[in-house]
Amino acid sequence: MPSIHDILTKAVALHNGGQPERAAALYRDVLAVEPAEPHSLHLLGLQMRRAGCEAEGIALMARSLLLAPTLAPALFNQARALQDSGRLDEAIAHFRRKLELDPNCGVTSIALGSEALARGRLDEAERILRRAAALEAGGAFASRLRRALERVATARGIARDAADPSLPPGLVVRGAFRDSSGYAHKVRQFVRHLVDAGVRVRLVDLNHGDVDNLPDDQIDPLLHTLDRPVRAKAVLSFTTPLVVEAVPNLKTINYTVFEALDIPPLWATHSRRHDHVVVATDSSRQAWLNAGHPAGRVHVCPEGVEPLEPGRVAPATLQGLNGRRLADYPVRILNISDLNSRKNLEGLLRVWLRTTRAEDGAALLLKAGKGGGASGSIRDLLVRLTAETGRTLEQAAPLFLIEGMLSDAEMMSLHATATHYWSMSHGEGWDLPMAQAGAMGLTLLAPDHSAYRAYLDDRVAHMIPSRVTPALDGYRGRDWWTPDEDAAARLLRAVIDDPDGTRLSAREHLLEHFSWRSAAHRLIDLLRGLDAL
């Protein structure tokens, strides 16, 4: 008969070999014989977490630590579990005990240093991070630690400048502004219009890894000049709540968004530490309120669109594998999406395969992902959808796939190439490509949910009915929305068959209410009302 040690050894091998269900069954076998076996409790708890049973996982690991308080892996994994559940003080206590047992653990040091930095405890953060950097010199975390220490020094400088009466008053803005992300785009736009409105801005780059950065010549030169010190009352961060870092004696304000019905516990706990949260739409505000955030500390300031005249932007010139140019198709439908489940490219492509025919005068222009490699993912998805629908891409209207990093100007050229913009997203905090498409006069096909309702309705866009459903992947445990694919198919067929008769324009509405200039002035008024400017 195998011993408990033998069973546990086999279970760990299955665990590490990607067979969690079989491993969990063996952990339970061990616990049926020895209910107080701490390693099985810990590892079963870890498996329960990965299966989405958060509370059960935390309870099992807590029992493990009661029996074996110095079980270092359990301390670390319990700390992560408590952190994800928003129980940050308990998580930090576990990280500290882990570091006492394993003083050279770089990951634990980074967690503790980052927590101190998030709270504005600069001396504590520097002490932890410097020691970790000395231990990690040349290691996997060396670059991350160096950047964290740079942020400590920057925070000290901002705090020092805020107390200097000789400096001009202004606003510190933190955010990634060099890359091709939506957050970076909104930083570039807000900052440029804040400066145009007379606000003196110190811009602090929040890029943590020099990934996906645009070349300098594709970024407004103004942004490279905004490194002058200011006497600020507040730091306005454009990022997720998890990477906001407080500066002593300055207000902490976070401009952010969320795409589901309520924010995760970890977001909620971090957000409650901040003086104020600013979101782009009432949908996001409701997500914070649903998580218990104080109503008086979450505010709405919409994002914006560029007021580009028709014909001002040159359309992109694209040719398909069949030799035909995109411009040859009278109906050219654009979608710009990251490669993640929230964007629901699966639903979009399934509707496309089901609904369109090769002889249609229509084409789908899909810009997928920020970097390369999108074609492989899309190809795999199409193989699966072909098996599901019984229809191949060759039987449907053509797909033009664009991948790689594009500048703001190149993105505008994609919009100028299209006649329609279509989304099947499960949820949006704003959806800049959709809003900008509307501002450029494209006919919009938008899900009737989340941020879309802030700037669209059925007078100016085709709204796709949607229902609330459980979310997937990184949004697991939340609810989001799923657009009705049958309704989307009917709508798609209608705009292909009668593009003139189904023409709608949101251009006038968006330019009147949602220009970047008006967005910046709304933000200025809000910050002044919060005594942050």
Sequence and secondary structure as in RCSB ss.txt:
>XXXX:A:sequence
MPSIHDILTKAVALHNGGQPERAAALYRDVLAVEPAEPHSLHLLGLQMRRAGCEAEGIALMARSLLLAPTLAPAL
FNQARALQDSGRLDEAIAHFRRKLELDPNCGVTSIALGSEALARGRLDEAERILRRAAALEAGGAFASRLRRALE
RVATARGIARDAADPSLPPGLVVRGAFRDSSGYAHKVRQFVRHLVDAGVRVRLVDLNHGDVDNLPDDQIDPLLHT
LDRPVRAKAVLSFTTPLVVEAVPNLKTINYTVFEALDIPPLWATHSRRHDHVVVATDSSRQAWLNAGHPAGRVHV
CPEGVEPLEPGRVAPATLQGLNGRRLADYPVRILNISDLNSRKNLEGLLRVWLRTTRAEDGAALLLKAGKGGGAS
GSIRDLLVRLTAETGRTLEQAAPLFLIEGMLSDAEMMSLHATATHYWSMSHGEGWDLPMAQAGAMGLTLLAPDHS
AYRAYLDDRVAHMIPSRVTPALDGYRGRDWWTPDEDAAARLLRAVIDDPDGTRLSAREHLLEHFSWRSAAHRLID
LLRGLDAL
>XXXX:A:secstr
   HHHHHHHHHHHHHTT HHHHHHHHHHHHHH TT HHHHHHHHHHHHHTT HHHHHHHHHHHHHH TT HHHH
HHHHHHHHHTT HHHHHHHHHHHHHH TT HHHHHHHHHHHHHTT HHHHHHHHHHHHHHTTTSTTHHHHHHHHH
HHHHHHHHHHHHT TTS EEEEEEE  SBSSHHHHHHHHHHHHHHHTT  EEEEE  SS  SB  GGGS GGGGG
     EEEEEEEES GGG    TTSEEEEEE   SSS  HHHHHHHHHSSEEEESSHHHHHHHHHTT  GGGEEE
    B    TTSS     B TTS BGGGSSEEEEEEE SSGGG HHHHHHHHHHH  TTSSEEEEEEESSSS HH
HHHHHHHHHHHHHHS  GGGSS EEEE S   HHHHHHHHHH SEEE   S  S  HHHHHHHHTT EEEEESST
THHHH  TTTSEEE EEEEE  GGGTTSEEEEE HHHHHHHHHHHHH TTTT    HHHHHHH BHHHHHHHHHH
HHHHTT  
